[in-house]
Amino acid sequence: DRDTSGVLLVARTASAASGLSAALAQRDASKVYWALVRGVPKQKHGIVKAALVKEGGHGPRGRDERMTTADESEEGAKFALTEYAVVATAGTEFAWVAARPITGRTHQIRVHLASLGTPIVGDFKYGGADVRGRGEIADKLHLHARQIDIARPDGGRLNVTAPLPPHMEKSW
């Protein structure tokens, strides 16, 4: 997602890109995202298992693309799995959630957290007007690619952690 902050993996060579793509395809990567969500999930830790499908009436790519949960048998639906844990809460109004996508679908974390009734702050695509920031909390997407651990094409592991962007640091 273009508005998600944090770790960005870029390969310098075609062979490195191929190796990293293979590691992602074989699920030999662990990614952790941090999100500030509106509300608190009922379960403090859980797994969201909900297939995703492109919602009709929206553009093929970019800003207009919108996904929705679907039955796996629905045409175009792709299996999606996200683990999550509530790290901390601010009463019942906000929660800091760590999410780990097991699959890698478009907008997966955003749709899965919204499906729990806890959309990400600043995610107007999946949360509507209810996700506006309050007080010092900015109206920007509060989704951060915090960490990735992935197999290196030349052997070993690459483990990278990204600091929070200023708007999220202020919110925390």
RAKAHU-V192272 format. One record per residue. N is the residue number from 0. SS is DSSP state (2 for helix, 1 for strand, 0 for the rest). PHI is phi as a letter, one per 20 degrees, with the letter a starting at -180 (NA if undefined). PSI is psi in whole degrees, -180 to 180 (NA if undefined). Layout:
<<N	SS	PHI	PSI> <N	SS	PHI	PSI>>
//
This chain:
<<0	0	NA	135> <1	0	f	-26> <2	0	e	-1> <3	0	f	133> <4	1	e	173> <5	1	o	-150> <6	0	f	133> <7	0	c	121> <8	0	e	122> <9	0	c	131> <10	0	e	142> <11	0	e	-20> <12	0	c	162> <13	2	f	-38> <14	2	f	-36> <15	2	f	-41> <16	2	f	-42> <17	2	f	-44> <18	2	f	-42> <19	2	f	-40> <20	2	f	-41> <21	2	f	-42> <22	2	f	-41> <23	2	f	-44> <24	2	f	-36> <25	0	e	6> <26	0	l	38> <27	0	e	46> <28	1	b	144> <29	1	c	125> <30	1	d	138> <31	1	c	129> <32	1	d	147> <33	1	d	140> <34	1	b	147> <35	1	d	119> <36	1	d	155> <37	1	e	119> <38	0	n	179> <39	0	c	126> <40	0	g	143> <41	0	g	-42> <42	0	e	135> <43	0	f	-20> <44	1	b	139> <45	1	a	-176> <46	1	c	129> <47	1	e	118> <48	1	d	98> <49	0	b	121> <50	1	f	153> <51	1	c	144> <52	1	b	149> <53	1	f	130> <54	0	f	135> <55	0	f	157> <56	0	n	8> <57	0	c	163> <58	0	f	163> <59	0	f	-27> <60	0	b	161> <61	2	n	-149> <62	2	g	-33> <63	2	e	-14> <64	0	f	134> <65	0	b	135> <66	1	d	161> <67	1	b	159> <68	1	f	152> <69	1	b	165> <70	0	f	139> <71	0	g	-24> <72	0	e	-11> <73	0	f	140> <74	0	g	129> <75	0	n	-7> <76	0	f	140> <77	1	c	133> <78	0	g	137> <79	0	b	140> <80	1	c	127> <81	1	c	127> <82	1	e	145> <83	1	b	158> <84	1	b	137> <85	1	e	121> <86	1	e	-43> <87	1	b	164> <88	1	c	158> <89	1	d	87> <90	0	m	-134> <91	0	d	4> <92	0	e	-37> <93	1	c	154> <94	1	b	145> <95	1	e	120> <96	1	d	135> <97	1	e	129> <98	1	c	141> <99	1	c	106> <100	1	f	126> <101	0	e	-39> <102	0	d	175> <103	0	c	71> <104	0	e	158> <105	0	g	128> <106	0	l	20> <107	2	g	-54> <108	2	f	-41> <109	2	f	-47> <110	2	f	-43> <111	2	f	-44> <112	2	f	-39> <113	2	f	-35> <114	2	f	-20> <115	0	e	-4> <116	0	n	14> <117	0	c	76> <118	0	f	157> <119	1	f	136> <120	0	g	132> <121	0	n	1> <122	0	e	80> <123	2	f	-21> <124	2	f	-39> <125	2	d	-5> <126	2	c	-8> <127	2	m	-156> <128	2	f	-19> <129	2	f	-14> <130	2	e	15> <131	0	f	145> <132	0	f	163> <133	0	c	143> <134	0	m	-118> <135	0	e	-1> <136	0	e	119> <137	0	f	155> <138	0	e	45> <139	0	d	156> <140	0	g	125> <141	0	d	60> <142	1	c	125> <143	1	c	123> <144	1	f	93> <145	1	f	-43> <146	1	b	146> <147	1	c	140> <148	1	c	115> <149	1	c	150> <150	1	f	134> <151	0	e	142> <152	0	g	-27> <153	0	e	12> <154	0	o	161> <155	0	m	-168> <156	1	c	150> <157	1	d	121> <158	1	c	117> <159	1	c	138> <160	1	c	136> <161	0	d	138> <162	0	f	159> <163	0	f	147> <164	0	f	162> <165	2	g	-43> <166	2	f	-35> <167	2	f	-37> <168	2	g	-42> <169	2	f	-41> <170	2	f	-41> <171	0	f	NA>>
//
